Amino acid sequence: MITETTQKFEINIHDQGYKIKAWGSTRVGLFIAVLKGILSATGSQFILEAENVERGFEIKSDGAESLLVDFVNKVLTNENTNNEAYDDVKFTLITDKVANGRMIGRPVRAKEESLKSALKQDLVIKKNDEGLWEAEIILEK
């Protein structure tokens, strides 16, 4: 199991929805930061008495940026289909083109925002001057 605890994010309003800027000390940390940004942007309210749910995923894409977009779209699809929100992810494999693992979350009582999809527009994943992985991703309302 691949784990990472160092991550951070900020959310900005964008004309298409939200723009999440995320940082992680590893690629795993970056993906977790984006996941936590989604949770914050949607304002999801967990049903606290509900048990955690885990949703497995296997994603194959043509590059790192597409992989992040496909991961976010998988999260959003599962959230909207299952009335859940996810606050953690456990990867069993992550490369530039493949991500396998489990999203961990709970059913939600309510959401302030519903998000449709992630856009690849202007998305670049890079290491910044501090050595952190960094990405900005647009989420459509």
N, C-alpha and C positions, 0 to 999 in steps of 0.2 A: 504494500500500500504506500502510495506517495502522499506525503502530507506537507503542509506549509502554513506557517502562522503569520508571516510578515506580509501585510497588505494594507492598502488604504485607497480611498476613492473620494471624488467630489462629483456633485451633480449640478449641472447647469441647465437652464431652460433653453430649448432650441426650437426653431420655428416648426420642426416636424415632431417635436416631443421633448425628449431629454437627451443631453449629451453627458455620458459618464466618462470621466477621466479617471483612470485606475493605474495603480502602481503595485508591483510585487517584487520581492527579492528573487523570485524564480517565476517561471511560466505558470506553475501551479498557483503561486501567490497572486499573480495577475488575474487568473481566471476566478479565484475566490473573491478578489476585490470587486470584480465586475458583478459577480453573483450578489454580493452584499449591497452593491449600488442599485441593482434591480429591486431588491427587497426594500430598500429605503425609498426609491422613486415611486413604487407602487403603494407604499403606506399600508402594506398587508398587516392585518391583525390576526395572529394565530389563534386557533381554538386551543387554549392552553391545556385543557384536560385531555385533548386528543393525543394519541400516540404518534411518535415520529413515523414518517413514511420514507421509504427509499425507492427511487426510480432509477433503474439501470439505463445506461446509454453506451452506444458505440458509434462514434462519428468519424468519418473519413472525408477529408477535404483536400483541395489542391494546394494549400499553403497555410501559414500561420494566421493570416487575417481571415481567410475563409473559415478556418477551424473555429476561431473565436465567434464569428457571426453565426455559424451553424450551431455551436454550443448554446449561445444565448437564445437562438430561435427554438432549440429543443427545450430549454428551460421555460420559455414563455408559452410554448405549446402545452407542455405538461401542466403549468400553472393554470392556464385558462381551461383546459380540458378537465382537469381533476379537482379544480377549486382548491389548490394548494399553493404554498410558497416555500421556497428553499433557501436555507441560510448556511448550508455547508455542502461541500462536494468532496468525495474521496475518489481520487484517480488511481486506477491500476496501471494505466499507461497514458503518457502524453508525450507527443513529438510535434514537429511542425505540421504534420498532416493527419495525425490520428489522436483521438482522445477516447478512452474507455474508463468507465467508473460508475459511481452512484451519486445522484443528487439526494440530499437529505433535507427534509422539511416537515411541515405539518399542514393539515387542512386549515383553511382561513375562514374567519367569521365575516370579514369584510376587507375591501381594498379601496383606497382613495383614488387610485388610477389603474386603468387596465392598459397594458402595453401590447401592441400587435406584433412587432418584429424589430430585429436589429438590421441596420443598414451597413453595407460595406463601404459606402461613400466616405471618402477621406480617411478611412481607417488605416493606420500604420502601427505596427507593433515594433518597438525598438527598445534598446537599452539606453537609458539617459546618462548624463554626466556623473550621476551618483552611483551608477551601476545597477539601477533598478529597471526592471521591465516596465514599460509604459505603453498605454493605449488610450485612445479616445474613441468611443463608439456611440453612434446615434441610435436611440430607441424611438420608434414610431408609436404615437398614441392611436 
